[in-house]
C-alpha cells in the first residue's frame, strides 16, 4: 500500500507557483489530502482487520415430524425431539449405506453411540441439556475458514470491498486535474517564466522606487507629515498599499525640502541614482516583460486548460456523488450467504457479520461530505471563471493611484494569469504594472543615462570638425543626457539612433548651437525648447527610414537656413510623397533631399521664392516628373544625382538664375539640348560627370560664361575645338575617358587653372598646353605619356602635378622652376623623383613658408 507521503507528493507543486493558487484551489488541495487520508486509513484497516464471520442457519424443528430427506445419492433419516415450549432438542440418526453418519446438528460421537445403544428419549434430552450450552454445528475450523472466505466474496457488497481503492483513485484524479496546468509542457513553460519575472519585478529596487515616488507625489498627508517633522528617520516607507516592509522590499531615504513663493513644496530626492547592477537588472526586466507579453497575449491556452480541468472536477464530483450515495445503505453488519457448497459443508444458508461495516459506513459518509464540499467549491470556481471576462485585465486602478497612466490593459493568458495573482495578493499586479509602463521604462533609462554620462565624460567626447566647430556626436543611447545641455559652447550636436530622444527647455542655454543632426532619432521637444530652436537653429540634418519619423516641429523652424532630408519620402500605403508643407520655412536657402523619388515633391514649391540651392540624390530610382522645377526661379545651384536621367531635363532651361548644374551619376548619352543653356546667362558650372556621354556638341560654345566643365567618367574619345572657345573656362575635367589626344587649341584657354585628364590614352603633351600659364592643377596620371617637355617650367603657379602611372623614364630638371610646386603636390613614382638632380629635389623639398629665388 502507498504511504501518505508518497501519494501526497502528487499534490505537491513548486513553492513559487503558490501565487497562482487562489483560495479555492488551496482549499481543494487540503480536501484532497483529507480524502487521501480517508482512503489510506480505510485501506489499511481493510488489509489488517477486515473479515467476515459466518454461521450456518439451522432449519426450524418446532412441531415437526421426522421426514425423509435425500441429498444426492445419500439417504438419511432425521429424528427430532421437542420438549417444552421454549426448549427443543433434536437428535437425528442418519443411515448412510452401512456406515453410521451424522447430520451437522448431531455430534459425531453421539451419532456413533446411538447406532449401537438404544436410548430413551427422556434420558437423552436430560443429558444434552446437561452437557451443551449452544447449538452444535459439527463444522471444523477449516470449514469455517472456507465458508468465511466464500461468503466474503459472495455475500459482501462489492462497494464494501473496494471502497478504499475507489476513494484513492478518485482523489488522485482530482489532484491531477487540479495541477495539470502546472505540468503540461505548453503551459508549464509560460507559467514558470511568468512566475520568475513576477518575482523579480516584485523584488526589484526600481519597483519600490517608482511606487514610492508616486506615493510621495500623490499623498498630501505624507507631505504634511514630512513638513512638520523636525527630523526624519533614515528609512521611511512611502507606500501605504504595500503593507509592512520586508527584507526583500527596499526602503527609500527621503530628506530635504524645497519651497516656492506660492506654496511650500517638498523635494524628496529618495534614491535618485540606482546602483548600476540594479539599473541593468531593471532594464533587462523591462525587455523580458515586453517579450513575455508578446509571447503570451497571442493565445488563451492556459485559460482554456484551467477551465477544462475545473469542468472535469465538477463532472467528477457529480459522478462520485451519484453512484456513491446509492451504496450507503448497502454497507451492513449482517449479511445472508448462500454459497451453494452444501455438498462440502452440509448447509445451504449462512448468517455472516462484517466487522468493518460500521467503520466503513462512517468513512463513506465522511467521504461524501468531503466530496460535497469539494463539489460546491468547483461550482463556485466555475461561477468565478464565467462571471467576469478573465481574458481581459485592466490596470485602471493602478493608473489612478500612480503617475504611470500609460500602463496598457492586457488580454488572453497574460490577463488570466494576472487575475489569478490578484486572488493571492493584488500588490503583485501593482508592482508588475510598473514594468509595463513606457513612462516608467523611460524614467529608468533617464536615471541610468544621467548617472553614466556625466558632464566630464561628455566634455571628453567633444571634438573639432572640418569647419573648426565644436561638435558632439551621441550614438545609440537610451536618451539624451541632461549634462549635454550644460555644454553651452557647443556648435554642432549630432544625435544618432536615439529613439527616445527628448530635448528639454535647458537647450535654450546652448546659445552657440546652430547645427543639429537627427539620425534615426524622432526627437520630441518641449515648448520652450522648440521656441529656442525656431529662433536660433540654422542647419538641420534629418535621417530617417520612413517619412513619418520626421518630427512635426521640423516644418515650423522659421529661421532655418539649411535642411537635409535623408530617407524614404514615400508613404508605405499609396507611394505618395508624405512630406508636409514647408511653407513655414520662410528663410530656407538650401534644401538637400536624398531619397528614392519618382517626382519632385510638390511641397518643395512652398520654399521656391527664397530657395537658392536644391539637391536631390536618388538611389537609382528614375526621376520622371520634373515640372515642379520650373517654379524654382531663384535656384542658383541644382543637383540631380543618380536619378537615371537619360537626357537633360527641359525644365532646367527655365531656371534663369541657375549658376551651377550637377547631373552626376545618371544615364545621359547625348547632350544635344546643351544649346538651350545659352538662355541661362548666369550658368558658370556644368557637371555632367559619371554618365555615358560619347561626344560634346559644338553648341557648347553658346555657354559663354561657363567657368567649370566636368565630363569625367564618360565615354569621350576626343575633345572638340568648341570646348576651347570657352574663354572663361577655369576648370576642365575629362578624366577617365578614352581621349588619345589633347588638341593644340587648349592653349587658347588662358584662364584655365585646373586641368584633369587622368585615366585616358594620351601619349604626347602638346607644347600649347604650357601656354596656360595660370594652371595650378595638372592631372596627367594613368596615361601613356613617355616624356614631359621642359616647357613645364612656364607653369609658375603650378601647385599640383600628377604624373603617376605613365611611361616616363625621367622627369625634366626644369620642374625646379615651378616656384609653387612642392614634393607634397608632386604625384610621381619614387624612383623618378630620386633620379632628379639634388638641387631640384632640394627646391621641391623646401617649405612653402621659406622664400626662394626665381629659377635655379
N, C-alpha and C positions, 0 to 999 in steps of 0.2 A: 504493500500500500504506500501511497505517496505520503511524505511528511508535509506538514503545513507550510514549512519554509519553501519546499520545492514547488508546491502549487501556487503559493502566493507570489513567487517570482514572476509568474505570468502577468501579474498586475503591476509589476514594478516598472516605472519609467524613469528616464533621466531626471534628476532634480531640476535641471534648467527648464524642463518642459512644464513644470508646475504652474508657470504663469499663464499657460494656455488651458488650465483645468479650472473651469468655473465651479461654483459651489455644488451644483447638481452632479457634476462628474465626480467630484471628490466624495460626495455622499454616496453615490452609487458604487464607487470603489470600496468604500467601507462596508456597504451592504453585501457586496460580492465576497469580501473577506469573511464576513459573518456566515454567509451561505456556505463558503468553503469549510469553515469550522464545523457547521452542522453536518455537511457531507462526510467529513473526515471522522467526526465523532460517531455518527451513525454507522459508518463503515467499520470503524474499529470495534464498536460494540457488537456488530453483527458477526465479525470474524472471530471474536473471542467468546461471546456469551450467547449467541443466537442458537436456539434449539427448540424442538417440538417434542412434547411428551404425550404418548398415545396409550389409551387403554381400550380393550375390546368392549363392545356393547353386548351384554348378556340378554338373551331372549326372556321375555316375561313368562312366569310359570303359575301365576295365580289362577286357581280353579280350572286347571287344565288336566287332561288325561294323557297317559302315555300314548304317543303317536309314533308310528314307524317313520323312519326318515332314511333316505338313501343319498349317498353322495358319491357320484362316480360309480365305481364297481363295489364299493363297500356298503354292507348292510349293517345297520346298528339300531339298537332299541334303547330308548330313553325312559328311565323310570323317575318320576318326580313325586316327592312327598311334601305335603303342605301341612304346616302346624300353625294354628292360630291365625289371627287376622293380620298381625303386624310382623309375624315371623314366617320365614319359609326356609326350608332346607330341601335340598334335592340330592338325590343320588341316582346316578344313571349307570346302568350296566350295559355295556356295548359289546355285542358279539361280532367279531370281525374275523370271519373264517373260523379257524380252530384256535386262534391266539386271543388272549384277552386284550381288549382295547378300551381305553377310557376316552370319554369326551373331555373337552378343555375344562368343564366345570368340576370334574372329579379328579382328585389327586391320583397319581399313578399307583401308589401303594395301596390305597383303599380299593381301587378298582381291581387290583390283583387279589386282594384278600377276599373280596366279595365273590370272586369267581369260585372259590372252593369252600367258603364258610358261609352258611346261611345266617342271616342276621334279621332280627326282628326290627320292624320299623321304629318302634318306640325307643329301643336301646340305641340304634344308630343316631337318631335325632339328638338324643341326650348327649352322646359322645361328641358329635360335631359341634354342638353349642358350647361344649366344654373346651375343645381343642382349638377352634379357629376364631379369629377376631375380624375377618373380612372375607370377601368372596374370592375364592381361588380361581385363577385363570389357567394354571398349569403351563405358562409360557416361560421359557428360559430367557436368559439375558440376551443372547444373540438374536432371538426372535424379536425382542423388544427393540433392539438397535436397528434391526432390519425394518421393522414397521415404522419406527420413528423417521428414518430416512425416506422411506417410501411416502409417508404422509407429508413430510416437509415439502416434497416436490409436487405432490398431487393435490393436497388439500389446502395448502397455504396459498393465498393470492399472489400473483407474480409481482405486484407492486410492493408487497411487504418484503420480498426477497431482493428486489433491485432498486429500492428507494435510494440508498446512499449513492449508488453509481449514477443514477439519473440526476440527482442533485449536483453531483460533481461535474457531470458532462454539461448540464445546462449552465452551471456557474462559469465553467471555462469558456463556453461560447459567449456568454455575456461579457466576460473580461476581455476576450479577444475583440469582440465588437466595439467595446469602449475605447480600446487603444490601437485599433488597426490603423488609424490615420497617422499615428506616430511611427508605424513600422513600414507602411507601404512606401517603396522607394521613391516614387514620383512626388509624394507629398512630404515624406520624411526629410528629403534634402532641402526643400523650401522652408519647412518648419525649423530645421536645425539652423539654417542660415538666418532666418528671421530672429530666432531667439538669441543667437550670437550677436547680431547687430543691435538688437534691442537692449541687451545687457550692456554693451559698450556705450551706447547712446545714453543710457541711464546713469552710468558712472563717469561719463566724460566731464572734465572740468569746464569745457566750453558750454555744456548744457546748463550747469549750475550758474555760470557767469551770465549767460543770456537771460535766463529766467529771473535771476536776482536783479539785474539791471532793469528789467521790465517792471518788477515789483517796486523798485525804487522810484521809477518814473511815474507809476500809476497810483501809488499809495500815499495819499495825503497824510494819513495817520502816521506813517513811517517818517515822513518829512517833519511833522511836528515833534515827534519823539526825538529825532536827531537834532532839531533846532534847540530844544530845551535841555539837552544833555550837556553837562559840563565836561564830561569825559566819556569816551566810548570804549567799550570792551574791544579787545583785539580782534575777536571773531564774532560776527553778527550774522544770524540767519536772516535772509531777506525774503524768503518765500513762505508765506503762511500756508500755502496749499501743499507744500511738500512734506509736511509732518516734521517730526523731530529729526535733527541731523544725525547722520551715521558716519561710520568710518569711511564709507565709500562715497560720501557726498561732501565735496569740498566746500569750505566756507569762504566768504568774501570779506575782505577787510575794507572798511569804509572810514574815511576821515576827511576833514576839511569842509569848508563852507564857502559859498560864493554868493554875493549879494548884488542885486541890480538896484537901480534907482527907484523902480516902481514896486517891486515885490521881492521879499527875501527869497533867494533861490539857494538850493543846496547842491553842491558839486560832490558827487560820490564817485571818486575815482576807482574804487574797488581794485580788481586785478585787471588793469588796463593792458597789461602785457602778459600773455600766456607763456608758459615755458615752451621752448622750441619743440620739444618732443610732444607735448600735449597739443600744440598747434598742428603739427604734422599728422598726429593721430586723428584730430578732428577733421582735417581736410580729407583724409582717407575715408573717414566715416561718411562724409557728405557724398563722396564718389560711390561708396558701397550702397548707400541708401538709394541713390539715383539709379544705379544698375539693378538693384533688387526690385525696386518699384516697377521698372520697365519689364522685368522678367516675370513678376508675379501678377501684375494687373491684367495681363492678356489672357488669363484663364480663371475658371472658378472650380477647379478640380477639388481643392481642399474643402470648399463649402459643400459641394455635392457629396463628397465622401463622408463628411460628418453627418449630413442629413441622412444619407443612406444607412450608416451604422446605427443612427438613432431610430430610424424606422424599423430596422431589423430587430433591435432590442425591444421595441414596442410590440411587434408581432410575436416575438419570442415570449414576452410576458403574457400576452393573451392566450397563446397556445398552452403554456405551462399551467396557467390558471384554469383553463377549461378542462383539461384532462386530469389534473391533479385533484380538483375538487370532487370529482366522481369517485375517487378511491379512498376518501377519508373514512367512509363507513365500511369499507371492505377490510380494514385493519381491525381484527377482533382477537380476543384472548382465546376463545373456544372455536374449534372447527370440527366438523364431522368428516371422517375419511372413509372412503370405500375403495380400498386398494386392489380388490379383485385378486387376492392371493390366498383365497380360502384353502386351496389345496396344499399350501405351505404352512399356514398359520392355524387354520381351522375356524377363523372368524371372518365375517363379511363386512363388518362396520366397526369403526373405532371412534372414540371421542378423544380429540387432541387439544392440547393447550400450547400457545405460543408465548414464551416467556418475555419476548421483546415487544409484544403488541402494544402495551401501554406506552412504552418509551417511544416507539416509532410513531405512534399517533400524535404524541405531543410534539415530536420533532417535525412531523408533517404539518401540523397546524402552525408551528413557528415558521417553517419554510414558506407556507402560503402567505403568512403575514408579511414576511420579508419581500416576497415577490410582489405583493400588492403595493407596498411602499415603493419598491423599485419601479413598478409599472406606472404609478402616479407621477413619479419624477420624470420618467420617459415622456409621458404625456405633456408635462409642463415644459420639457425641453423642446418638444415639437411646437408647442404654442409659442415659445420664445423665438424659435427659428423662423416661424412664418408670421409672427406679429409685426415685425418691422423689417424693412429691406436690409438684410445683413450684407448684401453685396455693394453697399454704399456706405461710406463713412465720412462724416463731416467734422472738420476741426473748428466749427463756428465758435464754440465756447472758448477754445484756446486762442482763437484770433481776437475775441473780445477781451480776454484777460491779458493779452500780451501785445507787444508792439509789432509782432510779426503777422501782419494782416494778409500776407501773401501765401500762407500755408494752404496748399491745394487740398481739395477733397479727393479721396481715393476710392477705388472700386474693386470688385471681384474678390479674389483671395486675399489681397492686401487689406481690403476693408474688413473682411470676415475675421482675419487674424487680430486686427486692432479691436474689434468688438469683443473677441474672446479675452483679450488682455484687459479690457475695461472691466470685465467681470472679476478679474483678480485685483487690479489696482489701476485706477484711471491716471495716476501720476506717470505711469509708464508711457501712455499715449501722449500725454502733455510734453514729456521730455523728448519723446521720439519726434513730435511735430517740429521741434526746433531744427532738426536736420532735414526737414522737407521744405524749409523756407529759404528762398533765394536771398532774402534780406539778411537772414542770419549767416548764410554762407559768405555773402559779400562782406559782412561786418568782420567775420573771422579773417577773411583774406586781407582786409584792410589793416587789421591789428598786426597780423603776422608780417605783412609787407612793410609797414612803417617801422616795425622792430628790426627788420633785416636791412632795409635801405635807409640808412641814416644820412644826414647832411654831409658828413665827411666822406662817406662812401660814394655818394653821388658826385661830389666835387672831384673825386679821382677819375670819374668817367667823362668829365667834360674835356673836349678836345677842340682844336682849331681846324676848320675845314679849309677847302681850297680858296674860299673868299676871305680867309682870315677872320672868320666869325666864330664865336664860342658856340659849340654845338654839343647837345646831349642826346644820345640815342639809347632808348629803353626798348628792350626786345623780350617778348614772351613773358611778361609779368602778369600777375593776377589783377593788377590795377596800377594806378599812378600814385607813387609815394607822395605823402604830404610835403616832405622835405624838398621835392622838386621845385615847389613854388617859392622856396626861400632863396633860390639861385637868381637873384634879381638882375644880374649882369648877363644872363643867357640871351643869345640872339636867335638860336635855332633849336627847336625841340622836336625830336623825332620819336613817335610812339608807334611801335610795330607789334602786331599780333597781341594786342591787349584788349580782349573783347569786352571787359567790364570797366573800361576807362571812364573816369568821371573828372571833369575839370571844375574845381570849386572856385569860389569867389576869390581865393587867395592868389589866383593868377594875375589879378589886377596890380599886384606889386612887382610883376616882371615887366618893368617899363621898357626894357630893351628888346623884348620879344617881338619879332616881326615876321618870322617864318615858322610854320607849323606843318609837320608831316604826320598824317594818319594812315598808316599802312595796315589794312585789315583791322581797323580799330574804330568801330562806330561809337565815338566818344559822345558822352552826354555832358551838357554844360548847365551850370546854374545860371539864373537870370543875370546876376551881377557879372559873372564870368563872360556871358555872351555879350553884354554891353561893352565890356573891355575889348573883347576880340573884334567886335564890329567896328570899333573906332581905331584900333591900333594895328590889327593884323594886316600885313601887306601881301604875303605869299602863302599859299596853302596847297599842299600835296595830299591828295586823297587816293589811296589804292584800295580796291575793293574787288569782291568776287561777283556780287550782284548789285544792281543799281539801288536796291532797297537799303543797302548798307551805308549809303551816303547820308550823313546826318542832315536833318532838315534845316538846321541852323546855318549850314554852309551857304545856302541860297540867299541868306539875309545879311551877309557881310558887306555892307555898302561901301566900305573903304578898301576892299580887297583889290590889289593890282594884278596879281598873277594867280591863276587857278590851274592846277594839274590834276586831271582825272584819268586814272589808270584802272581799267577793269571792264567788265561786260555791261554795256549800257542797254542791252535788250532785256526786256522782262521775260520771265520764264514761260508765261502762258501764250501771249499773242505775238511775241517777237517785235513788239513796238518799242520805240525808244521811251524809256522810263524817266528820262531826265526832266526835273522840274524846271519851272520858269527861272530864268536868270535875270529877270527884269530889275531886281533889287541891287544887282551888282553894277552899280552906276559908274564906278571908276575902274572897272576891269579893263586891263590893257592886253594881257597875254592869256590866251586860253589854249591849253595843251590837252588833247584827248588821245589816249592810247587805248583802243578798243577793237571791236570787230564789227564796225558799222557797215551797213549797206547803203546808207544815205546820210547826208549831213543832218544832224539833229535840228529840227526847225526852231527849237528853243534858243539856239545859238544866235538867231537873228535878234533876240532881245538885247544883246550887247553889241550889235553891229555898229551902232553910231560911234562908239568910243573904243572898239576893239582894234588894236594895231597889229597883233600877231596871232595867227591861228595855226596850230599844229595838230594834224590828225595822223596818228600812227596806227594803221590797221595790222591785223595779224595774218594777212594774206586773203582776207575776205574782200571780194570785189566791191568797190565803191561805185555804185551805179548812178544814183541821183545826186547831182551837184548843183541844182538850180539855186539852192539857198546861198551859194557863193556870190551870186550877183548882188546880193544886198550888203555884202561886206565891202562897202565902197571905201572905207577908211583903213582897210587892212594894208599894212606895209610889208609884212612877211607872211608867206603862206607855205606850209609844208604839208604835202600829201604823200606820205611814205608807206610803202608796202600795201598799196591799195589795189593792186592788179589792174592799173590803168594801162590801156593799150594805145591811147593817143592823148595828146594834151587836151584837157577839158576846155570847151569853148567858154564856159562860164568865167574862166580866169581872165579872159580878154576884156571883161567889163570892169576889172579892178584897176581903176585909173591911178590909184595911189600906190600900187604894188611896187616894191623896191627889190624884194628878194623872193624867188620862187624855187622851191626844192621839191622835186619829183623823184626822190631816191627810191630804189628797190621796187620798181613797177615792171610792167611788161611792154614798155613803149618800144616800137620798132622803127617808126618813122616820125619825123618832126617837121613835116611839111607845113604844119599850121604855125610854124615859128614866125612866119611873115606877119601874123596878126599881132605879134609883140611890138610892132612899130607904134601901136597906139598907146602902149604903156611907156610913156615918156620917162618915168622915174625908175624903170627897171634897171638895176645895176648888177644883180647877181642872179645867174641862172644855173641851177644844179640839176643835171639830167643823168647823174651817175647811177651805176648799178641797174642798167636797163639792157635793151637788146638793139640799140641804135646801130645801123650799118653805115650810114653816111650823114654828113652835115650839109644841108641845103645852102645854096649860095645866098638865099634870102636872109641869112643871119646877119648880113651887113646892115639890115634895116634897124637893128637894135644898137643904135649908135652910142647910147650911154652905158653899154654893158662894160662892167669892170671885172667881173669874175665869171668864168665859164668852167663848169665841172662836167667832164664827159668820161670819167674813168669807169673802168669795168663795163665797157660796152663791146661792140664788135666792129669798131672802126678799123679800116685798113689804110686810110690816108687822111691827111688834113688838107681841106680845100684852101685855096688862096683867100677866099672870102673871110675866113676867120681872122686873118692877119690884117684885115682892113679895119678892125675894131681898134681904133687908136687909143681908146681909154682903157683897154684891157690891161689889168694889173695881175691877174692870176689866171693861168691856163693849166688845167689838169686833165691830161689824156692818158693817164696811167692804165696799165693792164688792158691794152687793146692789141691790135695786130699791126701797128704802124711800123713801116720799114724805113721811112724817110722823113726827115724834118725839112720842110720846104725852106728855101732860101728866103722866102718872104717874111720869115719870122723876124728878120732884122728890122722890119717896119714897126714892130711893137716896142716903141721907145719907152713906154711906161710900164712895160712888163717887169714885175718884181718876183713873181713866183711861177716857175715852170716845172711841171711834173710830167715826165714821160717814162716813168719806171714800168718795167714789165712789158716791153714791146720788142720789136725786132730791129731796132736802129743799129747800124754798124758804123756810120760816119756822122760826125758832127760838122754841120756847115759853119764856115767862118763867120757868116752873118749872125749866128746865134750870139756871138760875143760882142755884137754891137748893142745888145740890150744891156747897157751899162748899169741899169738900175736893178738888175737881178739880185735878189737876196737869197733866194732858194732855187737850187737847180738839182732836180732829182733825175739821174740818168741810170739808176741801178737796173740790173737784170735785163740787160740788152746784149748786143753783140759788138759793142764798141771796142776797137783794138788800140786806139790812141786818143790822147787828149791834146788838142792843139795848144801851143804856147800862148796863144792869144787869150787864154783864160785869165791871164793877168790883168786884162782890161776890166774885169768884173770886180771893181774895187769895193763894192758894197756887199759882196757875197759873204753870207754867214753860214749857209748850209749847203754842202755839196755831197751828193750821194753817187758813188761810183761802184759800189759793191755788186758783184755778180756779172761783170763784163769779162772781156778777153784781154785785159790790159797786161802788159809786161813791165810797165814803169809808169811813174807819174811825172809830169813836167816840173822842172825846178822852179818855173815861174809861179807856182802856187804860192810861194812866199810873198809875192807882190799883192796878193788878195789880202788887203790890210785887216779886214774884219773876220777873216776865216781863222778858226782855231781847230785844234785836234778834235775837240768835242763835236764840232759841226761837220767834220770830215768823216764820211762813212765809206770805208775802203778796207780791203784786206790788210792784215797786219804786215805781211811781207812787202807789200808795195809801199807802205808808209816807212818801213825800216830802210827801204832802198833809197829814200830821199837823202839829199845832202844834209849833213849835220846842221848847217846854218839854217836850212829851210825848216828842218824839224824843230830847231830852237825857236824860230819865229812862230811856228804853229803851236808850240807848247807854251808860249807866253800867255800871261794873264791879261785879260782884256782891259784891266784897270791900269796896266803899265803902258805908257806912251812909247811909241816906236817910230823910227824914221821911215819915210817912203822908200820902197824898193829895197834891194839887197846890195 
